[in-house]
């Protein structure tokens, strides 16, 4: 057990932390895809939220119309009080197109849509995924507690250890060595900020509704890193906290293949470099790639020692192969695709909510 503080306020779990938190002033957003519905993890998350009773729960749903009836029926059974926002409904797509906000869909866009609706409802917003089999009723209160103490943005962190192995590969083998390599050649505050988080790719965060309205959002898998860049711009070190959520166990992805970790690495790296560009940091990508490989190689050795210390299985050769694959993601980020802050668009989130409700056939609670 440790109690080390980072550049941002770090709240530890010293044994069953269960702080009083402003649940009645918060809306919880849970992104969900049709293919992930009906999983045991999602059922656990949503049923736990129902028992927790925040002010409201919004399920940011992305699914084909062919699956819609099955998904919504399941949601009614496990989380009858939750509101469904059908993020890729044709009517919602039409509204976005009308305001020039059409474009690629993904997790980031789903969360952005739900953030607009949630920020119009409640003083605080919590966002977390629905894939953690270890999800517990303490998670939302822990994320909310710092907001009640005056912080504006809160990030969750946790250990990714299960089945006798270390996981969290994209964070351990791409994000952490990449930010450390950047820090070797840049003293920009944004680099220091990005390096202060213990699990930067966690999908769990909370924010004041005012800050949520000022966040620009990556459309896809770069959401988590992009959100940190936006939090630096809007909350800074003094307005940020991170909280211990214990040990997380959830689904794992292959490195290769569609929507594998290599594809995710491209979006994560692009989001990171866009956040750096916002603060005037323009790295030499070739030199950075070389430094990244050096730092990542050192970290693999350190993870191997930690794994042996804990009796865990560890394959250094496989980890280094992943580093080689992720190194290809270190390149200029390409065209800007971020969604604007809600505060900077004329779109009323209630129009999105109405479009979703119409597409869902006026389901009760939407």
N, C-alpha and C positions, 0 to 999 in steps of 0.2 A: 504494500500500500504506500502511496506517495501523495504529496500535496503540493507539487511544483506548480507555480504560476507561470503562464506564458505572457506574451505581450498583450493578449486579450485575457479578460477575467476568466479563470478556469474553475468550474465548480465540480468537485469530486464527490463520488459516492463512497463514503466511509463506512457504509453498512446499512443498506435499506433506506436511503434518503427518500423521504416522501414529503416534500415541502408543501405548505399551503400555497395555492396558485389561483389566479383569477379565471377559473374555468367558465364562469357565467359570462365573462366578457370576451370569450374567444370562439372562433370558428375553426374547425379542423378540416383541412383539405387532404384527401387521399386519392392520388391518381391511380387508375386501374384500367387495364386493357381487357378486352373480351377474352383473350386466351388465358389470362391469369385468374379469371373469376372462378369461384367454386373451389379454390385451393384451400387446404387446411390453414395455411398461414393467413390468407386474406380473411377467412372466416373468423379466425382468432382476433385479428386486428379490429375488424368491424364490430364484432359482438362485444369486445372489450370497450370500444368507444361508446357503444350504446349504453353500457352500464355506467360509464364515466359521466355521461350527460353534460358535455360542453354546451354552449349556447346553440351551436348547430354543427352539423357534419355535412360536408359536400364531397361526394364521390365524383371526381373528374374522370368521366368514362370515355374511353376511345374504343369503339367496337363497330364491326360491320352490322348493317341493319339485319342481316340474316341471324345474328346472334342476340340481337337486342332483347327480344322477349325472354329468352332464357336467362340472360344476365340480370335484367331488372327483376324478374321473378325471384331469382336467388338473392338479390340484394334486399328485396322486401322481406325475405324470410330471416336473414341474418342481421339486418340493420334497418328495421322498419321506420326509424325516425330520420334516416339519412336522406338528403336531397341529392338527386342525380343530375349532373350537368353533362349532357351528351355532347362532347366537345367536337366531334366530327359529324354531327347531324347536318344534313344538307341545308337546313334553315340557318344553322350557325355559320356554316361556310359562306352562305350568301351574305350574311351580315358582315362578316370579315371582309369579303370581297368589296362590298359597298364602301368600306372605309379604307380600302387599299392595304388591308392587313392579311390578304390571302398569302399563300406560300406553303412551304413544307410543314406537315403536321408531325408531332412527336410529343414526348413527355413534357418538354419544356413549354410548348404551346398549351397543352392541357392544363398545366399548373398555372400558367399566366392567366388563362381564362378564368379559372376558379379563384385566383387571387383577387381579380377585379370584383367578382361577386362577393367574396368573403370580406374584403376590405370595406365594402359598402354596408355590411351587416354588423360587424363587430369591431371592437377596439383593437383586438389582437388576432393574429392568424398563426396557426400551426400547420406545417406541411410535413407529411411523412409517407413513406411507401407502405405497401400492403403485403410485403413478402417476408417479413421477419417471423420465424416460428417461435422466437423467444420474446415476442412483444408482450409488454405488461402494462398494467394500469398506471404505473408510475411515470411512464415516458412523457406523456403530454404535460402533466404537472411540472416535471423537471424542466421541460423546454419553456414552459410559460413563466416559471418563477422569476427569472431575471427581468422579464418585461415588467412585472409588477414592481420591481426594484429600480426601474428607471433606465434599463438598457433598451436599445432599439432593435437589435438583431441578436439571435441566439442560434448557435449551431450545436447539433448533437455529435458526440463521438463515442466509440465503442471498440471493443476488441473483436476481431474476426478470426476466431479459432474454433474449429469443429472437426469432428471425425479424425482427430489426431493430427491435424495439419493447420498451417497458417494460410488464411485466405486474404481477401482484400488486395488481390494482386495488382489491379490497376493503380490503386493508391500507393502501394508499397514500391512498385517497380517502374511506374511512370511518373506519377505526380510528385512524390517525395524527392526522388533523385533529381528531377527536372528543376524543381524550385530550389533545391540546394545548389545545383549547378548555376542557376541564375544568380544566386546570392554571392557566388565567388567573383562575379564581374560587375555586380550592380548593388548599390546601397540605397536604391529607391525604396521609400517606405512601403509601396505596394508589395514588393517582394517580401519584405519582412512580415507584412500582414498575412500574405498567402502562406507563409511558412509557419505561422503561429497556431494553425489548426491541427489537432491530433488525428482527425479523420476527415480530410477536406472533401472527400467524395461521398460522405454520408448524405442520404436523401432527407434527413430530418433537420428542419430548422423552424424557427418561429420569428415573428417580426411584428412590430406595431403596424396597424393598418396604414398609417401615414407613410411609413417606410415601404410597405408592400406596394403602395400606389406609385412609388418612385423607382421601382426596380424594372430595368429592361431585362428581357428574358431571352436566353438561348432557346431555340425551338426544339432541340433534341437532347442528346445525352450530355451536352455541355452545360446543362442547367445548373448543376451544383457548383461548378467552378465559376461560371458566369455570375451566379448569385453572390459568391464571395467577392468578386470584383466590384459588383454593384454595392455590396455592403460596405466595402472600403470607401467607396465614393460618397455614400450617404450617411453611414454611421461612424466609420473610422474605428480606431483602436478603443477609444473611451466608451463608445456606444455598443461595443460587441462583447458577448460572452460565449463560452462553450460549456456544455454540461455532459457529464458522464452518464451514458445510458447502458452501461454494463457490457455484457457479451451479446453479440448479435449472430444469429444463425439464419441464413436464408439461401435462396437459390443461387446457383453458380452458373457462369457462362463459359463456353469454350473460348479459347484464344482466337481461333480462326473461324471462318464462316460468316454468313449474314448475321448482323447484330451481335457478333462475337466481340471479345475484348479489343481486338485490333481495330475494328470499326469504331468502337466506343473511344478508343485512344485518340483517333483522329479528331473527334468532336471535342473531347476533353482538352487536348492540346490547343486546338483552334480557339476555344473559349478562353483558355489561359492567356494566349498571346493577344487576344483582343482586349482582355482586362489590362494587360501590360501596356498596350498601345494607348489606352485611355489615359494612362499616367505618363506618357511620353517615353516609355521604355521600348527600345528598338534593338533587340539582340542580333548578334551575328549568328545566324542559324547554323552555319557549318561548324563554327567554333563551339557553339552551345551543344551541338550534337555530340561532339567529341568529349566535352566535359561531362555531359550526361552519362555517357557510357562508363567513364571512369568512376563517377560517384555511384552509379547503379551497381557496378561490380563490387565496390567496397561494401555497399549495403547488403548485397546477396551474401557476402561472407559473414556479416554481422547477424543477419537473419538465420543463417545456418547454425551459428553458434547458439543463438537464442533457442532455436528449435531443439538442438541436442540437449541443451540445459533442461528443457521441459519435457524431454522424451517424445518429441513430435517427429513425424515423418517429414523429410525435406529433400528436395531434388535440386541441387544447385545448377546442374546442367540445364534442366527444364526452365528454371528461373532466368538463366542467362539467355536462353532462346527467346523468352518473352521480352527481355530487354532489347534484344536485336530487332524483334518485330516492332516494338513500340518506338524505337529510335526513328523509324521512317515517318512518324507523326510530327517530328520536330521540323517544321517548315512554316512559311508565312501562312496566315490563317485564311486567306481568300476573301471573297466578297462578304460584306456585312449582311447578316440575315436576322439580326436580333429584332424582337418585337419591342415596340416603344414602351416607356413607362405609361401606366394608365393615366397618370397626371398630365401626360403630354399628348394624349389622343382625345378626339372628340367623341369617340365611341362610349356610350353609356353601358356599363356592365349589365344593367337591367334589360337592355335590348338582347344581349346574349342569353340571359336567363329566360326571357320570354320566348326566344327562338328555340331554345332547348325544350322548354315546356310544351310548345306547340308540336315539335317533332315527336315528343314522347306521348303525345295524345292527351295532354293535360293530366298526367299522373298526379295523384294526391301527394302533397309534400314537396312538389317541385316548384 
